[in-house]
């Protein structure tokens, strides 16, 4: 059993294959956290200690007993108003404007299978794969009730957490802060690893010692953001890729989030993940509920690699859905860097002909095919095919593309509107705007109020009208600005950001229900909404608008800590690169792009005959090993921020097939020899290099490694493919 309940102690134990999570409702009804970590067979309540701590308040029930204080005890769901002066998971403003809540244990339920969250993405699993623990806490004074949800995927070493906050009282409540997960650690010296960045340079890893100064990792941009990813790792200070204890928290949500971490006065560490609290004031009338998005927890005692493998499997098997969740994705050619806005129907047909000749599966007609859209300044919101620009109908164009043996896709940005559009002229009230104030523009576009059903329905009908015209098998879903004016004509202030994201999810769910075979690739200026919430609807996401191969080494490195390569769109682009001006070889661009869902973003007609032949071979290689790349285990073998080379490994689940990829970041005179050690190989198995014919013992490759071939020239790269000998 994944959930074990000790009735005598009111103690709950959550067991996965390799971990234990434990808590108890104590004599006062407070839910205390006991333990999370490597699997144990022990009641861990012996860890709790009690002492008279000055200036730490005591519940009234304790009378003269000063040794009990929620300011010092580890808790499952700490709230403001109980004497706990640390960062809390929940803040409620009552009808009298007091900010206080006192949650006590009421009941619990153990259920086969994994809970679902209405209107929100969440980990899914069948009754044999998961078990759910539901715990009810309640404040009898204000009627606030919290249902804590725990989903236990035993074989995956995954525990998910969510909270449903309900107002069962008669007076209105306002939720000022709401988290889905909190972890308290009684002892330990930890560091917080988070992934920061900016547009075109996302998910750079940063490692910060957890101290008595609180650390906040957050987004208040209306999207999970380029600046901070909603995934963090808490690690012991000596943890490496292969050794040490580390804990992961991944928020399954695509909007504003906040993670808080810090030590308290007694060196205890608290880690909280949930909704960002600024501009968040969620009103609950009697009977209404707020569902806090899910957090995915996992623990590894085998370093960051061990943790990443757990998250990769969880996302592939229990987040991504639909036709393409576990099947090979098409190799695509996107028209953007090939033509930008300057194209017509013949341009797309010629791209399709070139694509077919090279072995590419799908051509995407990017921005500029609709309305009066010939620049960033107009057309968004008018999802009507510009047949004059194309020189034909969409159906005619798609048929011509399909005749080449190539699939067809389009780019859309449904959440945005241009002021120079018929939609805005007819419905200026459809946008997020503050009455009496001038709008804040970004990329000369405004944000449609997707928290309103009538707005979503207008866009949905337009998009469906386009999709119904032709055989469109792929959509690139973009979002090229953040939310600034969080005011809606139809929503209570403070609810807008949350309801907006739920509106996006509702739109995506309806779209997939209507077109179940449609592949949607998420995009938000590249990687501004690269999160598990979007992956629930879009099994791959454009990793970054930065297509430079060398920059991508760092971006894809940071991405890999939580997200599998099967979710990361990665393309071979034109050189000099359009973001950096850097020139790298076609070979190196191909090697880097194979660390993701492979594709191209260039004009094949500008390639030489030699380059075309090399491209054909790249595509053949990728398709041959697509199953391994998409579904196998992925290991980081170097740190591109520190090492002179970047190396990574794809290995099949059975350990019989390996792709080792290496890019040389720096070249110097008379360089020393560097060695790369492989991971995950079978110890006594012989592996044969299919190109050289050289054979290696698995133990030799993992313990001594392979010498790296640097060669002459910048940014050289190579791949070694190893097969286990039978």
C-alpha positions in Angstrom: 0.0 0.0 0.0 1.2 3.5 -0.9 -0.7 5.1 2.0 -0.5 3.6 5.6 -2.6 5.1 8.4 -1.8 4.5 12.0 -5.1 5.2 13.8 -3.6 5.1 17.3 -1.2 7.9 16.5 -3.2 9.5 13.8 -0.1 9.2 11.7 0.1 9.0 7.9 2.9 7.3 5.9 3.2 7.7 2.2 5.5 5.1 0.7 7.0 5.1 -2.8 9.5 2.7 -4.2 12.5 4.5 -2.7 11.1 7.3 -0.5 9.0 7.8 2.6 6.8 10.8 3.5 5.3 11.0 6.9 3.0 13.4 8.9 0.6 13.2 11.9 -2.4 15.1 13.3 -1.4 15.8 16.9 -3.4 16.1 20.1 -4.6 19.6 19.1 -5.5 18.6 15.6 -2.5 20.4 13.9 -1.1 18.5 11.0 2.7 18.2 11.6 5.3 17.2 9.1 7.6 14.4 10.3 9.8 13.2 7.5 10.5 13.1 3.8 13.5 11.3 2.3 15.0 7.9 1.8 12.7 5.1 2.5 12.4 4.1 6.2 10.2 1.7 8.2 9.8 3.7 11.3 7.4 6.1 12.9 9.3 9.3 12.8 7.4 11.3 15.4 10.3 10.8 17.7 12.0 13.6 15.9 9.6 16.2 17.4 11.0 18.1 20.3 9.4 20.6 22.6 10.9 23.5 24.5 10.0 26.8 25.9 11.1 29.3 23.2 11.0 32.9 24.0 8.7 35.1 21.9 7.2 32.0 20.2 3.4 32.0 21.0 1.5 29.1 22.4 -2.1 27.9 21.5 -4.7 28.7 24.2 -5.3 25.0 24.8 -1.8 24.6 26.2 -2.6 26.9 29.1 0.7 27.2 31.1 2.6 24.8 28.9 5.0 27.0 27.0 6.8 24.2 25.2 4.2 23.9 22.4 4.5 26.5 19.6 3.6 26.4 15.9 6.4 28.9 15.5 8.9 26.1 16.0 7.1 22.9 14.9 7.3 21.4 11.4 3.9 21.7 9.6 2.2 20.3 6.5 0.2 23.4 5.7 1.2 26.4 7.9 -1.3 29.3 8.0 -1.1 32.9 9.2 -2.7 33.5 12.5 -1.6 30.5 14.6 1.5 32.1 16.0 3.8 30.8 13.2 5.8 33.8 12.1 7.6 32.0 9.3 6.6 32.0 5.7 3.1 30.4 5.5 1.2 28.4 2.9 -2.1 30.2 3.4 -3.2 33.7 4.3 -7.0 34.4 4.6 -8.6 37.9 5.1 -11.8 37.5 7.0 -14.9 39.6 6.7 -13.8 41.9 9.6 -10.4 42.4 7.7 -8.5 40.3 10.2 -5.9 38.0 8.7 -6.2 34.8 10.6 -7.0 31.1 10.2 -6.7 28.2 12.5 -6.9 24.9 10.6 -7.4 21.6 12.6 -7.7 18.0 11.4 -11.2 16.8 10.7 -11.0 13.7 8.7 -9.2 11.9 5.9 -9.9 9.5 3.0 -7.7 7.0 1.2 -8.7 6.5 -2.5 -7.4 4.2 -5.2 -6.1 6.1 -8.2 -4.9 9.7 -8.6 -7.1 12.7 -7.8 -8.0 15.2 -10.6 -8.3 19.0 -10.5 -11.3 20.6 -12.1 -10.1 23.0 -14.8 -6.4 22.5 -14.1 -3.7 20.3 -15.4 -2.4 17.6 -13.1 -0.4 14.3 -13.1 -2.7 11.5 -14.2 -2.5 7.8 -13.4 -4.7 4.8 -13.3 -5.9 3.0 -10.2 -3.0 0.5 -10.3 -0.4 3.2 -10.6 -1.4 5.6 -7.9 -3.2 6.2 -4.6 -4.7 9.4 -3.2 -4.7 10.6 0.4 -7.2 13.4 1.1 -7.0 15.2 4.5 -9.7 17.8 5.6 -8.6 20.7 7.8 -11.1 23.3 9.1 -11.3 26.5 11.0 -14.6 26.4 12.9 -14.5 30.2 13.5 -14.5 31.5 9.9 -15.7 28.3 8.1 -12.5 28.0 6.0 -12.0 24.4 5.0 -8.9 23.1 3.3 -8.7 19.7 1.5 -5.1 18.7 1.2 -4.6 16.2 -1.6 -1.6 13.8 -1.9 -1.1 11.7 -5.0 1.3 8.9 -4.6 2.9 7.2 -7.7 4.7 4.5 -6.0 6.9 3.1 -8.8 7.8 6.6 -10.1 8.9 7.9 -6.7 6.5 10.8 -7.2 4.3 12.5 -4.6 2.0 15.3 -5.8 0.3 17.9 -3.6 -2.6 20.2 -4.1 -5.1 22.1 -1.9 -8.7 23.0 -2.3 -9.8 25.9 -0.1 -13.6 26.2 0.5 -15.6 28.7 2.3 -18.2 26.8 4.3 -19.0 29.8 6.5 -21.6 32.6 5.9 -19.2 35.6 5.5 -17.0 36.3 2.5 -13.4 35.3 2.7 -10.5 36.6 0.6 -7.5 34.3 -0.1 -4.4 36.5 0.0 -1.9 33.7 -0.4 -2.2 30.1 -1.3 0.4 27.4 -1.7 0.0 23.7 -2.7 3.0 22.4 -0.9 5.3 23.1 2.0 8.2 21.1 3.3 9.8 21.6 6.7 13.2 20.2 7.5 14.2 20.1 11.1 17.9 19.8 10.4 20.2 20.2 7.4 22.4 22.6 5.4 20.8 23.2 2.1 21.3 25.1 -1.2 18.5 26.2 -3.5 18.9 25.5 -7.2 16.7 27.6 -9.4 16.6 28.4 -13.1 16.6 32.1 -14.0 17.0 33.9 -17.3 15.6 36.3 -19.9 14.1 36.2 -23.3 16.4 34.2 -25.6 18.5 33.1 -22.6 16.3 31.0 -20.4 16.8 28.6 -17.5 20.3 29.4 -16.4 21.1 27.3 -13.3 21.9 29.2 -10.1 22.8 27.6 -6.8 22.3 29.7 -3.6 23.0 28.7 0.0 19.8 28.7 2.0 20.3 31.1 4.9 18.3 33.1 7.4 17.4 35.5 4.7 14.4 34.4 2.8 14.9 33.5 -0.9 12.0 34.1 -3.3 11.8 32.7 -6.8 8.7 34.0 -8.5 6.9 35.4 -11.6 4.4 38.2 -11.5 4.2 38.4 -15.3 1.0 36.4 -15.9 3.1 33.6 -17.3 5.6 31.2 -15.7 8.1 33.5 -17.5 11.5 33.6 -19.2 12.9 35.0 -16.0 12.1 32.2 -13.5 11.0 28.7 -14.1 8.5 27.2 -11.7 10.8 24.3 -10.7 13.3 24.3 -7.8 15.7 21.9 -6.2 16.7 21.9 -2.5 20.0 20.0 -2.2 22.5 19.3 0.5 25.5 21.5 0.0 27.8 18.6 -1.2 25.2 17.3 -3.8 26.5 16.6 -7.3 25.1 15.1 -10.4 25.6 11.6 -9.0 25.8 11.9 -5.2 23.9 13.5 -2.4 20.3 14.1 -1.3 18.1 16.5 -3.2 14.4 17.4 -3.3 12.5 18.7 -6.3 9.4 20.9 -6.4 7.7 21.5 -9.8 4.6 23.6 -10.1 2.1 22.4 -12.6 0.9 25.9 -13.6 1.6 28.4 -16.4 0.9 31.7 -14.6 2.2 33.6 -11.6 3.9 31.5 -9.0 6.1 31.9 -5.9 8.6 29.7 -4.2 9.9 30.7 -0.8 12.9 29.2 1.0 14.8 30.1 4.2 16.1 29.1 7.6 14.2 30.0 10.7 15.7 31.2 14.0 16.5 27.5 15.0 18.1 26.6 11.6 15.1 24.7 10.4 14.5 25.0 6.7 11.1 25.7 5.0 10.3 25.4 1.3 6.9 26.6 0.0 5.5 26.5 -3.5 2.3 28.1 -4.7 0.6 31.0 -6.3 2.3 34.4 -6.4 0.6 36.6 -3.7 1.0 40.1 -5.3 -2.2 41.3 -7.0 -3.8 38.0 -5.7 -7.0 38.5 -3.7 -9.3 35.7 -4.4 -12.8 36.2 -2.9 -14.8 33.2 -1.8 -18.5 33.5 -1.1 -20.3 30.8 0.8 -19.8 27.4 -0.9 -17.1 28.6 -3.3 -13.7 27.0 -3.6 -10.2 27.9 -4.9 -8.2 25.0 -6.3 -4.4 25.6 -5.9 -2.4 24.2 -8.8 -0.5 21.0 -8.2 3.1 20.7 -7.1 5.1 17.5 -8.1 7.5 16.4 -5.4 10.4 13.9 -5.7 13.5 13.0 -3.8 16.8 11.5 -4.9 19.7 10.3 -2.8 21.7 9.8 -6.1 22.2 13.5 -7.0 20.6 15.7 -9.6 20.8 13.0 -12.3 18.6 10.7 -10.2 16.1 13.4 -9.6 16.0 14.4 -13.2 15.3 10.9 -14.4 12.3 10.7 -12.0 10.8 14.0 -13.4 11.5 13.0 -17.0 9.6 9.8 -16.6 6.8 11.4 -14.7 6.3 14.1 -17.4 6.5 11.7 -20.3 4.1 9.2 -18.8 1.8 11.2 -16.5 1.7 14.8 -17.8 1.9 14.7 -21.6 -1.2 13.3 -23.2 -2.8 12.4 -26.5 -1.6 10.9 -29.8 2.0 12.3 -29.6 2.6 11.8 -25.9 4.7 8.6 -26.5 4.9 8.4 -30.3 7.6 9.9 -32.6 7.1 13.6 -33.4 7.4 14.9 -37.0 10.6 16.6 -38.1 9.4 20.0 -39.1 10.6 23.0 -41.1 9.4 26.3 -39.8 9.0 29.2 -42.2 10.0 32.0 -39.8 13.7 32.3 -40.3 13.3 31.3 -43.9 11.0 34.1 -44.8 9.6 36.1 -41.8 6.6 38.0 -43.0 7.7 38.1 -46.6 6.1 35.0 -48.1 3.2 33.8 -50.3 1.7 30.5 -51.1 4.4 29.7 -53.6 7.0 30.3 -50.9 5.4 27.7 -48.7 5.0 25.2 -51.5 8.7 25.6 -52.4 9.6 25.0 -48.8 7.5 21.9 -48.9 9.3 20.6 -52.0 12.6 21.2 -50.5 11.4 19.6 -47.2 10.3 16.5 -49.0 13.6 16.2 -50.8 15.4 16.3 -47.5 13.2 13.9 -45.6 11.4 16.5 -43.5 7.9 15.5 -42.4 6.0 18.8 -41.8 6.1 22.4 -42.9 4.9 25.2 -40.6 3.6 28.5 -42.0 4.5 30.9 -39.3 3.3 34.4 -38.5 1.8 36.5 -41.3 -0.9 34.3 -43.0 -4.0 36.0 -41.7 -5.8 39.4 -41.6 -3.7 42.4 -42.5 -0.7 40.8 -40.7 2.5 41.9 -42.6 4.3 43.1 -39.5 4.2 43.0 -35.7 1.8 46.0 -35.6 -1.4 44.7 -37.0 -3.8 41.8 -37.6 -3.8 39.8 -34.3 -7.4 38.9 -33.5 -8.5 38.6 -37.1 -8.0 34.9 -37.7 -9.1 35.0 -41.4 -6.9 33.5 -44.0 -5.3 36.2 -46.2 -6.0 34.5 -49.6 -4.8 37.6 -51.5 -1.4 37.2 -49.9 -1.3 33.5 -50.3 -2.6 33.6 -53.9 -5.0 30.7 -53.1 -7.3 29.3 -50.5 -5.8 27.6 -47.4 -7.3 24.3 -48.6 -5.6 24.6 -52.0 -2.3 25.5 -50.3 -2.4 22.6 -47.9 -3.3 20.1 -50.7 -0.3 21.3 -52.7 1.9 20.8 -49.6 0.4 17.4 -48.8 1.0 16.3 -52.5 4.7 16.6 -51.7 4.3 14.0 -49.0 4.6 16.7 -46.3 2.3 17.6 -43.4 1.1 21.1 -42.8 1.0 23.4 -39.7 0.3 27.0 -38.8 1.3 29.6 -36.2 -1.3 31.3 -34.0 -1.2 33.7 -31.2 -4.8 33.5 -29.9 -4.4 35.3 -26.6 -3.4 38.6 -28.2 -4.9 41.4 -30.2 -3.6 44.3 -32.3 -5.2 47.7 -32.0 -5.1 47.7 -35.8 -7.6 44.9 -36.2 -11.3 44.5 -36.8 -11.7 42.5 -33.6 -10.3 45.4 -31.5 -12.3 48.0 -33.4 -15.5 46.0 -32.8 -14.8 44.8 -29.2 -12.3 47.2 -27.4 -13.7 45.9 -24.2 -12.3 42.4 -24.9 -8.8 43.4 -23.6 -7.3 43.5 -20.2 -7.3 47.2 -19.3 -7.7 49.5 -16.4 -10.5 52.0 -16.8 -9.4 55.6 -17.3 -5.8 54.7 -18.1 -3.8 54.4 -21.3 -2.7 50.9 -22.2 0.7 49.5 -21.7 1.9 48.0 -25.1 4.4 45.3 -25.7 5.3 44.4 -29.3 2.4 46.8 -30.2 -0.2 44.3 -29.0 -2.7 44.0 -26.1 -3.8 41.0 -24.2 -7.3 39.6 -24.6 -9.2 38.9 -21.4 -9.1 35.1 -21.5 -10.7 34.9 -18.1 -14.0 35.8 -19.9 -15.8 32.9 -21.7 -17.3 35.2 -24.4 -13.8 36.4 -25.4 -12.5 32.8 -25.6 -15.5 31.7 -27.5 -15.0 34.4 -30.2 -11.4 33.4 -30.8 -12.2 29.7 -30.6 -14.8 30.0 -33.3 -12.3 31.9 -35.5 -9.6 29.3 -35.0 -11.9 26.4 -35.6 -13.1 28.0 -38.8 -9.5 28.0 -40.0 -8.8 24.5 -38.9 -11.9 23.2 -40.6 -10.8 24.6 -44.0 -7.9 22.2 -44.5 -5.8 19.3 -43.3 -3.9 21.1 -40.6 -2.0 18.7 -38.3 0.1 21.0 -36.2 -0.2 24.3 -34.4 2.5 26.5 -32.9 0.7 28.4 -30.1 2.6 31.6 -29.3 2.3 34.3 -26.7 4.5 37.3 -27.2 4.0 39.5 -24.2 3.2 39.4 -20.5 0.2 40.5 -18.5 0.5 44.0 -17.1 -3.0 45.4 -16.5 -4.7 42.9 -14.3 -8.1 44.3 -14.5 -11.2 42.6 -16.0 -14.6 44.0 -16.7 -16.2 40.7 -15.5 -13.9 39.5 -12.7 -13.4 40.4 -9.1 -10.0 42.3 -8.8 -7.3 40.0 -7.6 -8.8 36.9 -9.4 -7.8 38.0 -13.0 -4.4 36.4 -13.3 -5.5 33.1 -12.0 -8.8 33.0 -14.0 -6.8 34.0 -17.2 -4.7 30.9 -17.0 -7.7 28.7 -16.4 -9.2 30.3 -19.5 -6.1 29.3 -21.5 -6.4 25.8 -20.2 -10.1 25.7 -21.1 -9.4 26.8 -24.6 -6.7 24.3 -25.1 -8.8 21.4 -23.7 -11.7 22.3 -26.0 -9.4 22.5 -29.0 -7.9 19.1 -28.3 -11.3 17.5 -27.7 -12.4 18.8 -31.1 -9.2 17.9 -32.9 -7.7 14.9 -31.0 -5.0 14.2 -33.6 -3.7 17.8 -33.6 -0.1 18.3 -32.4 0.2 21.6 -30.5 3.6 23.0 -29.8 3.6 25.6 -27.0 5.5 28.8 -27.4 5.8 32.1 -25.4 8.5 34.1 -27.2 10.2 30.7 -27.1 10.6 29.5 -23.5 8.5 32.0 -21.5 5.9 29.5 -20.6 7.9 26.3 -20.5 6.2 24.5 -17.7 4.4 21.2 -16.8 1.0 23.0 -17.0 1.4 23.7 -20.7 2.9 20.3 -21.3 -0.4 18.8 -20.2 -1.9 20.2 -23.4 1.2 20.7 -25.7 3.6 17.7 -25.5 6.4 19.8 -26.9 7.3 23.5 -26.3 9.6 25.7 -28.4 12.6 25.8 -26.0 13.8 29.3 -26.8 13.6 32.0 -29.5 17.4 31.8 -29.4 18.4 29.3 -32.1 22.1 29.7 -31.7 23.6 26.3 -31.2 26.2 27.4 -28.6 23.7 29.4 -26.5 21.3 26.5 -26.8 23.8 24.3 -25.0 23.3 26.3 -21.9 19.5 26.8 -22.3 18.9 23.1 -23.0 21.2 22.1 -20.1 19.1 24.0 -17.6 15.9 22.8 -19.2 16.9 19.2 -18.7 16.9 19.3 -14.9 13.1 18.9 -14.9 11.9 18.4 -18.5 12.7 15.5 -20.8 14.1 16.1 -24.3 10.9 14.9 -25.8 9.3 18.2 -24.6 11.9 20.6 -26.0 11.6 21.9 -29.5 15.1 22.4 -31.0 16.0 23.4 -34.5 18.9 23.7 -36.9 18.9 27.4 -37.9 20.5 29.6 -40.5 24.0 31.1 -40.0 25.1 33.7 -39.2 22.7 33.1 -36.4 19.8 35.6 -36.3 20.2 36.2 -32.6 23.9 36.2 -32.0 25.6 36.5 -35.4 27.6 33.4 -34.6 28.7 30.9 -37.3 28.7 27.3 -36.4 28.9 24.3 -38.7 25.8 22.5 -39.9 27.1 19.4 -38.2 27.3 21.1 -34.8 23.9 22.7 -35.2 22.5 19.3 -36.0 24.2 17.6 -32.9 22.8 20.3 -30.6 19.3 20.2 -32.1 19.2 16.4 -31.6 19.1 17.1 -27.9 15.4 17.8 -28.3 12.5 17.5 -30.8 14.4 17.9 -34.0 13.6 20.4 -36.8 14.8 23.2 -39.0 14.4 26.9 -39.2 16.1 28.1 -42.4 15.6 28.2 -46.2 16.7 24.9 -47.6 16.9 26.5 -51.0 20.0 28.5 -49.8 21.9 25.3 -48.8 24.6 24.0 -51.1 24.3 20.5 -52.6 26.8 19.3 -50.0 24.9 20.9 -47.2 21.6 19.3 -48.4 23.2 15.9 -48.4 24.5 16.5 -44.9 21.0 17.5 -43.9 19.5 14.3 -45.3 22.0 12.3 -43.3 21.2 14.3 -40.1 17.5 13.6 -40.6 18.1 9.9 -41.3 20.2 9.7 -38.1 17.6 11.4 -36.0 14.8 9.3 -37.3 16.7 6.2 -36.7 17.3 7.0 -33.1 14.2 9.2 -32.4 12.7 6.5 -30.1 15.9 6.4 -28.0 16.2 10.2 -27.9 12.5 10.7 -27.0 12.0 7.9 -24.6 15.4 6.9 -23.2 17.2 8.2 -20.2 19.1 11.4 -20.5 22.3 12.3 -18.6 24.2 15.5 -18.3 27.9 14.7 -18.5 29.3 18.2 -18.1 28.4 21.8 -17.1 28.5 24.2 -20.2 28.8 27.1 -17.8 32.1 25.8 -16.5 33.6 23.1 -18.7 35.4 23.6 -22.0 33.1 21.0 -23.6 29.4 20.1 -23.3 28.6 16.4 -23.3 25.3 14.6 -22.8 24.1 11.0 -23.2 21.0 9.3 -24.4 20.7 5.7 -23.3 17.9 3.2 -23.9 15.9 2.0 -20.8 17.5 -1.4 -21.2 21.0 0.0 -21.3 21.8 -1.5 -24.7 22.0 1.5 -27.0 23.8 4.8 -26.3 24.3 8.1 -28.1 27.1 10.2 -26.7 27.1 13.8 -28.0 30.0 16.3 -27.4 30.5 19.9 -28.4 33.8 21.7 -27.8 33.0 25.1 -26.3 36.6 26.4 -26.2 39.8 25.7 -28.2 43.3 26.6 -27.0 46.9 25.9 -28.0 48.4 22.7 -26.6 45.3 21.7 -24.7 45.3 19.0 -22.0 43.3 15.8 -22.7 39.8 15.8 -21.1 37.9 12.6 -20.4 34.1 12.1 -20.3 32.6 9.4 -18.1 29.4 7.8 -19.3 26.5 6.8 -17.1 23.8 4.1 -16.8 25.8 1.4 -18.7 25.7 -2.2 -17.8 28.9 -3.0 -15.8 30.1 -6.2 -17.5 28.6 -5.6 -20.9 30.7 -4.9 -24.0 29.7 -1.8 -26.0 30.8 -1.4 -29.6 31.3 1.9 -31.4 29.3 1.4 -34.6 31.6 3.8 -36.6 35.1 2.7 -35.4 34.3 -0.8 -34.4 36.2 -0.4 -31.1 34.7 -2.3 -28.2 34.6 -1.1 -24.6 33.5 -2.6 -21.3 30.7 -0.7 -19.6 32.6 -0.4 -16.4 35.6 1.1 -18.3 33.4 3.8 -19.9 31.7 4.7 -16.6 34.8 4.7 -14.4 37.6 5.8 -16.7 35.7 7.4 -19.6 36.6 8.3 -23.1 39.2 10.9 -24.2 37.6 13.9 -25.9 38.7 14.7 -29.4 39.1 18.5 -29.6 40.5 19.0 -33.1 41.2 22.4 -34.7 38.6 25.2 -35.2 35.8 26.5 -33.1 32.8 24.6 -31.9 33.7 21.2 -33.2 31.3 18.4 -32.3 30.8 14.7 -32.8 28.5 11.8 -31.8 29.5 8.3 -30.8 26.8 5.6 -31.0 27.4 2.5 -28.9 25.5 -0.8 -29.1 25.7 -3.5 -26.5 27.2 -6.7 -27.9 24.9 -9.8 -27.5 
